[in-house]
Every structure is written in C-alpha cells, then in structure tokens.
C-alpha cells in the first residue's frame, strides 16, 4: 500500500464513526425515523473487507449497514440523505437506515429481517456461476444472532452442495440484541457451525484493520484458486446498544470499557505512527477532513427535499424483460394478443 492509501483508509474509518455519531444526534432530534442501528466499534471490519474486494464482488449485509454503504463507495451525502428519508438518498428516501442499496456499486443492501438476506447471497453467487462470472464472489455479512435462524443453515448447506463462491462473514459482536452468544447458541465459537457442512472456516480479529485485510485477502485468494464457499467469524464489538432504543442493561460498563480500549480507529492510528507511515499532524488533518465531509453530508441531507406523495406508487415493480425458456426467447405479449 502507498501512503495515500493508508491515509484514505484511516479517513474512511473516521468518516464512518462520525456519520454514526451524527446520525445518533439527528435521531434524538426526531429527524431520522424508524429504527437506527449504529456500527460504532466495528469500522475495521467493513473498511478492511471492502478495501481488498474486487469491483465485481457483491456485498450484502443486514440492518447495521451505514458503514458498509460508505465502504462500498456510496457518498456520505447520499447515505445521510437516505437516513433522513430524502429523495437524494441512495434508495430515494424509501429505504431509510435499514434498506440502503446501490447495485451499480455492487452493494446489495441493507436487509431488516434477521437472516433473510443470507439465502439471497446464495442466489447471487448461483447467478454468477450460471452466467459464467468465474472471478466474482458474493460477500455476505450477518451477526451472531442470525446463525440461529433457519435461513442460515439452509443457505450454508446449499452453498456447499453447489460449491458456490460465497464468503460467509459472521460479525460476532457478542450479542444478538440483548442476549449474549453463550445464552443463545449451542456453540459460542460460531465458526464451528460451518464445520457441520464440511466448509472451510476460521475465526479472526475484527478490531485491527491490518489483520482484517491480511486474513480476508488470503481467504479470498484461496477461494478464487480453489472455488467454493468459506466461512469467517470476525470477532468485533459494538460500542452502542443494539439500536437507539436499547437501554443496555445486559452488559457491564467495565466490559464496554475493555473493548473501547481496543478501539479499531485507535489501533490503526497507533500502527500508522509506530510504522512511521504518517505523523500526528497528518492524522489530525485526516480527522478534520472527515469532520468536514460529514458536516457537509448533514447539510446536504437536511437541504434535500422530501419525496412527493406520488413516489409511494413508484419503484414497486421491475421493468418487464424477455423470458427465455430452454433456449427459446419469448417476448412479452402486448395487451389483447
């Protein structure tokens, strides 16, 4: 990596952190509706994985998706506009916090139902196989709680049976809502669930972005060379509650403090300084620039118009397309024929 790449990666992590902090403030001001799930503390995972994927690799995740949207290349202005339900948002203000997407950037959402996007990931990978996209893979993120859902097991099984190019990524942030992994899962080491399907698997550190980059790069290289799915359990921690309405009575302050001492942004900053890649002044400059970008994003979002009432009836159905059955292309018939 070149110096500017390190600095860009650092700035990206700070932008994600600042977007989430400002989103929390805007939510408390009543400017963001619905639910709001913050990614604070897990920035090394999305920034690290997105930095080593190829443009043709698809990313699909659950409802804690703002960071993934930014790491996938969506402008923070567009992300913030979507959070505020404005027409300039990536989903025209209709998706909000949990349903961000931009398929042109191969970011396939943002899904609110726990585990429901996991079989969609298997379908995306099956589509790549069917269409001969040999180098593409689908990267599917989900939390530890989703691994207790039936969708998870069905999709993992078929991905192994059909040898699909899916990188399954469990972001184990220790809790499914307010329930710890130990209380909800028969095995607390989530990667062991993949062993039941004969799938390659491992557990890695998700608080150090350089470790994330190294391990995920190695796994992706293995997948491209050998084919088939791979399961990664990435150990992370969310510093805020499950959502903004979470009173967080299920964990001790000492536990949170312990993980905050391993802040992924702080770890990366320390690495850049110790390796003499950047100076304190240069990193402070990145912090200031990130702050400016996020404040501009907030101003842009607040100035963006609300959707018109008629928009409720738009973007409901896809455009018709020719259907091909066993090699015979059948055009859609016009009305009356």
N, C-alpha and C positions, 0 to 999 in steps of 0.2 A: 504493500500500500504506500502511496505517496502521502506527504504531509497534509496536503489539502483534503485528501480522502479521510484521514483520521479526524481532522477538524470538522468536516462536514458530518461525519458520523456522530461526533460529540454534540454538535449543534442540533442534529435531528433528535437525539435523546432529550435534550433540554427543551426543545420545542414541544415534544410530546408531553413532557412534565408540565410545562406552562399552560398548554392547551387544557389539560385536565384540571389544573388548579383554577383557571379562569372559568371553565365550564361549571365547576362546583359553585363558584360565586354567582354565576348567571342563573344557575338552577335555584339557588336560595333567593334570588331576586324575582323568581317567577317567570324568567324569560325562556327557560327550557322546560318543556312539558314531558309528561310520561316518566319513565324510569331513567336513571343515569348511573352507569357502572363505570367506575374510573380505573385506569390502568397504571396508576402511580405505584412505582416499585418494580414493575415488570418491563420497563423500557428496553432493557438489554436483549430481551427475547425477540421482540418484533424487529427492532433495528438491526440486530445481529443476523437473524434469518433472512430478512429482506435484502440485506447488503450482499449476500452470497448467492441468491437465487438468480436464475436467468429470466429475461423478459417473457419467455414463453411459459414459464412456470406459473401455475394458478395458485392463488392464495384464497382460502375460505376459512372463516372463523365464526365465533359465537357472538354474543351481545357486547362483550368488552372490546369494542372494535375500533375506537377512535385512533389509537396508536397504530394499529395495523393499516388503517386507511392512509395515514400520513406516510408510513414507511413504504406503502405501495405506490407512492407518488402523487397522491391527491393533495392539492394545495391546502394548507391550513385554513385559508379563507373559505374554501369550499366546504371543508369539514365543519367549520364553525357555523357557516350559514345553514348547513343541514341540521346541526344541533338546535338551532333557533327556529327550525321549520320554515326556512325562507326558500324562495324559488331558485336562488342561485346555488343551493346545496346540491351535492352530488346525486341525490335522489329527489330533487325538486322540492325539498321540504316535506316529502311524504314519508320518508324513512325514519327521520329523527336519529336518536342516539343508537338504536339497536339494529337499524337496517341500512347502513351505509354500503354503497357498492359503486364500482366503476369497472365494468367488464373490459373496457378498452385498455385499462391498465392491469388487466387480469386479477383484479380484486373482486371476488365473487361474494362479498358480504361477510359479515353482519347478519346473524340469524338469532331471533329472540327465543325460540323454543329449544330448551336444553337437549342437545344431541341430535336435533332434527337435521342439521346440515351435514352430519357425518356420512349418511348414505348418498347425499348429493355429491360429496367429494369423490366417492367411489364411482359415481356416474360420470363425473368429469374425466376421471382417469380412464374409464372404459371408453369414453368418446375419443380420447387421444389414441388409444390402442386401435380402435375401429377405423379411425381416419389416418392412421399411419404416422402420427406425430411422435416419432421414436424418441426424441430428446426431451420432450416435455414431461413434467411431472406435476402432480397436484399436492400442495402443502396444506394440510388440514389441521387447524388448531381447535382445541377444546379443553375444558377444565377437568379437574379430577372428578367432579361430581357427574359429569356426562358419561364416565366409563361404567356407571352402574345402570345405564339406560340400554334397553334392548337394541335400539338402532346401532349403538356402538358395536355390539357383538356381531350382529348380522353383517354390518359393513366390513369389519375386520376379517370375518370368515371369508366372504366373497372376494375381498381384495387379495387374499392369499390363494384361494382356489383358482382365481383367474390371473394371478400374478400381475396385479395392477400397479402402475407406478405412482403410489401414494406414499407420501411421507406423513405418517400419523404423528402429531405432536400434542402430547398432553402437557399443558401448562399447569403443573401441580403447584397451586398457590396455597396449599394446605387445608383449604376449607371449601365446601360446597354450601354456599350461603353461610349459615352459622354452624354447620356440622363439620367436625374435623374428619379427615380421611380415615383415621383409626376407628371412628364410630360408625362410619357408613360403608366401608369397603372391607371385604373378607381379607384382602391383602393390602397393606399400606404402601408397598412398593408397586406402583401402578403398572410398571413395565412388565411385571410378571403375568398380567392378563394377556399380553400378546404372545407369551410363550405357549399358551394353550392352543394357539393356531399355528404353531411352528414358525413364528415370524421373528426375524432378527430384531433385537431390541437392546436399548441401553438407557441408563439414567445419566443426565449431565447437569452441570451447574448453570443456572439461568441468571445469576446475578453479575457475572463477569462477561461483558460483551465479546472480549477477545477469545474466551473459552467457547462461547456460543458459536462464533464464526468458525473457529478451528474445527469443532466437533461436527457441526452441521455441514460444513464443506466436505469433510471426509465422508460423512454418511451419504451425501448427495452424489459424490463421485462413485461410491460403491454401488448405489442404486443405478446410476447410468451405465456402469460397466456390467453389472450382473442382473439388472432388472428386478422387478417385484417390489413389494411394499417393505417399509421399515418403520419401526415404532420407537419414538423418542419420548422419554419422560423428562421434562425440563423442570428442575426444582426452582421455584420462584416464590414470591410473597407479595401480596397486595397490602399497601400501607393504609388504605382506606377501607371502609366497610364494603360488604357485597354490593350495595347500592347506596344512594344518598339517604335512604330511609332506614339504614341499618344502625341500631344503637351500639353494636359491637360489644355485647355483654358476654360473649362466649370465649374471649381471649384476654389474657392479662396484658397490662401496659408494658410489663417487663419483656414479654415475648415480642411485642411490636418494636420496642426499642432495640432489642437484639438484632432484628432484621434491618432496622433503619441504620444501624452501624455498618451494614454491608450494602449501603445504597449503591445501585449499579452505576449511577452517574458519578458518584464519588470515587468508586473503584476505577472507572475508566479515566477520570481526571488524574488520579494518582499515577496510573500507568503511563499516561502521556507525559507527565512531569518527570517521573523516575527514568523513563527511557529517553528523556531529552528530545522528545518529538515536538513538544510545544512548551511555551513559557506560561507563567501565571497570567501575564498581561494578555497573551494571545487567547487563552481560555476565557478570561474575563470578557474579552471582546466578543467571543462567541456567545457568551451568556447574554450580553447586552443586545446583540443582534437577534437572538432568539426571542428576547423580550419584545423587541420592536416588531418582529414578524407576527407574534401572537396578538399584540395590541392592534396592529393593522387588521388582523383577521377578525377581531371582535368588532372593530369599527365597520368593516365591510359587511359583516353579518347583520349588524343592527340596522345598517342603511338599506340592506336588501329588502325588496318588497315581499309581502305575504302572498301566497298563492291565491288566485281568484277562485271563487266558489266552483266555477265550471271545471277546474282542474280535478275535482273529485271523480269526474267521469272519464278522465284521460289516463292513458298508460295502464289500462286494465287488461287488454288482450294484446298479444303479439301480432305482427303483420302476417297474413297468410303466406305460406311458402309451398312450392311444389312438393308433392309427396311421391316418394319412389318406393315401389313395391317390387322386390326381387328383380331389380334392374330395369323395371318399366316405369318411366316418369309419367305421373298423372297430374296434369294441371288442374287447378281448382275450377270447377264448372261455374259459369256465371248464373245469376238468378234466372229461373224459368227454363233452364236446359236440363 
